[in-house]
Amino acid sequence: MAASYHDRILRVLDYIHENPAGDLSLDRLADVAAMSRFHWHRVFHGMTGETCAQAVRRVRLHRAACMLVQTDASVAYVAQICGYDSVQAFSRGFRKGFGMSPSAFRVRGDLRSPLNSPEKGERPMFLVETTTTPALTLAALPHKGPYLEVGQAFETLQQICTAQDLWPHVRGMTGVYYDDPNAVAAADLRSHAGVVIADPGVIPDTLERVDLPEGRVAVMHYKGPYAGLKAAYDYLYGVWLPQSGEETRDAPPTEVYLNAPHDTAPDDLLTDVCVPIR
């Protein structure tokens, strides 16, 4: 099954190479990979070490460099063929990648790989197990912005639970994370800060109901500060998932918080990262 993930990576890279001026949005590349958009980019980044945007930029710049050196096409035409909206945008991107303007590169007449390269290095190991979770209902607050700032929403949520006397109905604290921070700007990241609620009828109007369906999940047990969760996600999507033989479901990952930072040292925080699988 791991080979199928590699096949998807190769299929997407082939598509990027063959359609540099086409629709190379994250949603389109997820369609090419035949994977849920909730999970595709994490798999791509985890397995290749670069984001989809970096891969698109790398392929486009390589194509542009070849055209500049090997053809007499105008800079404007090269920009158009390689998927840039304007000569100005192309020139900025090319200078960032190659350290000089397209015209200067053409005059010099050689080829050089773009400066950005995939991340390298050893990845940490995390304990992952599969299980089946029951259907859950959350009473939740929506959050938009950097995930590391979702703590403010959880603080507000806790105050609402206290004010509305919801704690007797609460069975745990969970976050739902809809976007990949490697692919979406920090200001646009969407999430829910929630508590698992035993009786949905008690959810107040100030909170939203979020239903999580029953199903199998891959659970990664993480211990440490929340800031280190990125490496854990990279391992889960880039190493464990391709080797596991599992397929993801079309649902976002969640985090279950087993203790809280207000009374726990950062190194002792316990988080279960749950990825829905078929």
C-alpha positions as CSV (number, residue, x, y, z in Angstrom):
1,M,0.0,0.0,0.0
2,A,2.9,2.4,0.7
3,A,3.7,2.1,-3.1
4,S,0.3,3.6,-3.8
5,Y,1.2,6.7,-1.9
6,H,4.4,7.0,-3.9
7,D,2.4,6.5,-7.1
8,R,0.1,9.4,-6.1
9,I,3.1,11.6,-5.4
10,L,4.6,10.8,-8.8
11,R,1.3,11.3,-10.5
12,V,0.9,14.8,-9.0
13,L,4.5,15.7,-9.8
14,D,4.0,14.5,-13.4
15,Y,0.8,16.6,-13.6
16,I,2.7,19.7,-12.3
17,H,5.5,19.2,-14.9
18,E,3.0,18.7,-17.7
19,N,0.7,21.6,-16.8
20,P,3.0,24.4,-15.4
21,A,0.5,27.1,-16.6
22,G,-2.6,25.1,-15.5
23,D,-4.6,24.9,-12.4
24,L,-2.1,23.8,-9.7
25,S,-4.2,24.7,-6.7
26,L,-4.2,22.5,-3.7
27,D,-7.7,21.3,-4.4
28,R,-6.8,20.4,-8.0
29,L,-3.7,18.5,-6.9
30,A,-5.7,16.6,-4.3
31,D,-8.1,15.6,-7.1
32,V,-5.2,14.3,-9.2
33,A,-3.9,12.4,-6.2
34,A,-7.4,11.0,-5.6
35,M,-7.2,11.9,-1.9
36,S,-9.2,14.0,0.5
37,R,-8.1,17.6,0.6
38,F,-8.0,17.3,4.4
39,H,-5.1,14.9,4.2
40,W,-3.4,15.2,0.8
41,H,-1.1,18.1,1.5
42,R,0.1,16.6,4.8
43,V,1.0,13.4,3.0
44,F,2.8,15.2,0.2
45,H,4.8,17.4,2.6
46,G,5.5,14.5,4.9
47,M,6.8,12.2,2.2
48,T,8.6,14.8,0.0
49,G,9.8,17.4,2.6
50,E,8.4,20.2,0.6
51,T,5.0,21.8,0.3
52,C,2.9,21.6,-2.8
53,A,3.5,25.3,-3.4
54,Q,7.3,24.8,-3.2
55,A,7.0,21.9,-5.6
56,V,5.0,24.0,-8.1
57,R,7.4,26.9,-7.7
58,R,10.4,24.6,-8.2
59,V,9.0,22.9,-11.3
60,R,8.0,26.3,-12.9
61,L,11.3,27.9,-12.2
62,H,13.2,24.9,-13.7
63,R,11.0,25.0,-16.8
64,A,11.6,28.8,-17.1
65,A,15.4,28.4,-16.7
66,C,15.5,25.8,-19.4
67,M,13.5,28.0,-21.8
68,L,15.6,31.0,-21.1
69,V,18.8,29.2,-21.9
70,Q,17.6,26.8,-24.6
71,T,15.2,29.0,-26.6
72,D,14.9,32.5,-27.9
73,A,11.4,33.0,-26.4
74,S,10.8,36.4,-24.9
75,V,10.8,36.7,-21.1
76,A,7.1,37.6,-21.3
77,Y,6.3,34.4,-23.2
78,V,8.4,32.3,-20.8
79,A,6.4,33.8,-17.9
80,Q,3.1,33.0,-19.5
81,I,4.1,29.4,-20.4
82,C,5.4,28.7,-16.9
83,G,2.2,29.9,-15.2
84,Y,3.0,33.4,-14.0
85,D,0.3,36.1,-14.2
86,S,2.8,38.8,-15.2
87,V,6.4,39.5,-16.1
88,Q,6.8,41.3,-12.8
89,A,5.6,38.3,-10.8
90,F,7.8,36.0,-12.8
91,S,10.9,38.3,-12.3
92,R,10.3,38.4,-8.6
93,G,10.0,34.7,-8.3
94,F,12.9,34.0,-10.5
95,R,15.2,36.4,-8.7
96,K,14.2,34.8,-5.4
97,G,14.9,31.3,-6.7
98,F,18.1,32.0,-8.7
99,G,19.5,35.1,-7.2
100,M,19.3,37.1,-10.5
101,S,16.9,38.4,-13.1
102,P,15.6,36.2,-16.0
103,S,17.5,38.4,-18.4
104,A,20.8,38.2,-16.5
105,F,20.4,34.4,-16.2
106,R,19.9,34.1,-20.0
107,V,23.0,36.2,-20.6
108,R,25.1,34.0,-18.3
109,G,23.7,30.9,-20.1
110,D,23.9,28.1,-17.5
111,L,21.4,26.2,-15.4
112,R,21.2,26.1,-11.6
113,S,18.7,24.5,-9.4
114,P,16.4,26.8,-7.4
115,L,17.7,27.7,-4.0
116,N,14.9,26.1,-2.0
117,S,15.3,22.4,-1.3
118,P,13.2,19.9,0.6
119,E,13.7,19.6,4.4
120,K,16.2,17.0,5.3
121,G,17.1,15.2,8.6
122,E,16.0,12.5,10.8
123,R,12.3,12.5,11.9
124,P,11.4,11.5,15.5
125,M,9.4,8.3,16.2
126,F,6.0,8.4,17.7
127,L,3.7,5.7,19.0
128,V,0.8,5.2,16.6
129,E,-2.1,2.7,17.0
130,T,-5.4,2.2,15.2
131,T,-8.7,2.0,17.0
132,T,-12.4,2.7,16.5
133,T,-14.0,5.7,18.1
134,P,-17.7,6.1,18.8
135,A,-19.7,9.0,17.4
136,L,-19.0,12.1,19.4
137,T,-20.7,15.5,19.7
138,L,-18.7,18.6,20.5
139,A,-19.9,21.9,22.0
140,A,-17.4,24.1,20.2
141,L,-16.1,27.6,19.4
142,P,-14.9,28.3,15.9
143,H,-11.4,29.7,15.5
144,K,-9.7,31.3,12.5
145,G,-6.0,32.1,12.6
146,P,-2.7,30.4,13.7
147,Y,-3.3,27.1,15.4
148,L,-0.9,28.0,18.2
149,E,-3.4,30.8,19.0
150,V,-6.3,28.5,19.4
151,G,-5.6,28.4,23.1
152,Q,-7.6,31.7,23.4
153,A,-10.6,29.9,22.0
154,F,-10.2,27.1,24.5
155,E,-9.9,29.6,27.4
156,T,-13.2,31.2,26.3
157,L,-14.8,27.8,25.9
158,Q,-13.8,26.9,29.4
159,Q,-15.3,30.1,30.7
160,I,-18.6,29.4,28.9
161,C,-18.7,25.8,30.3
162,T,-18.3,27.2,33.8
163,A,-20.9,30.0,33.3
164,Q,-23.4,27.6,31.8
165,D,-22.7,24.8,34.3
166,L,-21.7,22.4,31.4
167,W,-18.8,20.6,33.2
168,P,-21.0,17.7,34.5
169,H,-21.8,17.0,30.8
170,V,-18.3,17.2,29.5
171,R,-16.3,14.1,28.7
172,G,-13.1,15.5,27.3
173,M,-11.5,18.3,25.4
174,T,-10.9,18.1,21.6
175,G,-9.7,20.4,18.8
176,V,-10.7,19.9,15.1
177,Y,-8.3,21.2,12.5
178,Y,-9.5,21.6,9.0
179,D,-6.5,23.1,7.2
180,D,-2.8,22.2,6.7
181,P,-0.6,25.0,8.1
182,N,2.0,24.1,5.4
183,A,-0.6,25.0,2.7
184,V,-2.8,27.7,4.1
185,A,-1.8,31.1,5.4
186,A,-1.7,31.2,9.2
187,A,-4.5,33.9,9.3
188,D,-6.8,31.7,7.3
189,L,-6.5,28.4,9.2
190,R,-9.8,27.1,10.4
191,S,-10.4,25.1,13.6
192,H,-12.9,24.3,16.4
193,A,-12.1,24.4,20.1
194,G,-14.5,21.9,21.6
195,V,-15.5,19.8,24.5
196,V,-17.1,16.3,24.1
197,I,-20.6,16.7,25.4
198,A,-22.7,13.8,26.8
199,D,-26.1,15.5,26.2
200,P,-26.3,17.6,23.0
201,G,-29.5,19.2,24.3
202,V,-27.6,21.3,26.8
203,I,-25.4,23.0,24.2
204,P,-26.0,26.8,24.6
205,D,-26.5,29.2,21.7
206,T,-23.1,30.7,22.3
207,L,-21.5,27.4,21.2
208,E,-21.7,25.4,17.9
209,R,-22.5,21.8,17.7
210,V,-19.9,19.7,15.8
211,D,-20.6,16.0,15.2
212,L,-17.7,13.6,14.7
213,P,-18.9,10.3,13.2
214,E,-18.0,6.8,14.5
215,G,-15.1,5.3,12.6
216,R,-11.6,4.0,12.6
217,V,-8.8,6.3,13.5
218,A,-5.0,6.3,13.6
219,V,-4.1,7.7,17.0
220,M,-0.6,9.1,17.5
221,H,0.3,9.5,21.2
222,Y,2.4,12.7,21.6
223,K,4.1,14.0,24.7
224,G,5.5,17.5,24.8
225,P,4.8,21.1,24.1
226,Y,2.1,21.9,21.5
227,A,4.7,23.7,19.4
228,G,6.3,20.3,18.6
229,L,3.1,18.9,17.1
230,K,4.3,19.8,13.6
231,A,7.0,17.2,13.6
232,A,4.6,14.7,14.9
233,Y,2.2,15.4,12.1
234,D,5.0,15.1,9.6
235,Y,5.9,11.7,10.9
236,L,2.3,10.5,11.0
237,Y,1.5,11.6,7.4
238,G,4.9,11.2,5.9
239,V,6.2,8.0,7.5
240,W,3.6,6.0,9.3
241,L,0.6,6.4,7.0
242,P,2.4,5.4,3.7
243,Q,3.9,2.3,5.5
244,S,0.7,1.3,7.3
245,G,-1.4,0.2,4.4
246,E,-4.2,2.4,5.7
247,E,-6.3,4.9,3.7
248,T,-7.6,8.2,5.1
249,R,-11.3,9.1,5.3
250,D,-12.7,12.4,4.1
251,A,-12.7,14.0,7.5
252,P,-10.3,16.4,9.3
253,P,-7.8,15.3,12.0
254,T,-8.6,16.0,15.6
255,E,-6.5,16.4,18.7
256,V,-7.6,15.1,22.1
257,Y,-6.0,16.9,25.0
258,L,-5.4,14.5,28.0
259,N,-4.2,17.3,30.3
260,A,-4.0,21.0,30.2
261,P,-1.2,23.6,30.1
262,H,-2.5,25.6,33.0
263,D,-1.4,22.9,35.5
264,T,1.0,20.8,33.4
265,A,4.6,21.5,32.4
266,P,5.0,21.8,28.6
267,D,7.2,18.7,28.4
268,D,4.5,16.7,30.2
269,L,1.5,17.7,28.0
270,L,-0.2,14.7,26.5
271,T,-2.0,14.9,23.2
272,D,-3.6,12.2,21.0
273,V,-3.6,13.2,17.3
274,C,-6.4,11.3,15.5
275,V,-6.5,10.9,11.8
276,P,-9.7,9.2,10.4
277,I,-9.0,6.1,8.4
278,R,-11.2,3.7,6.4
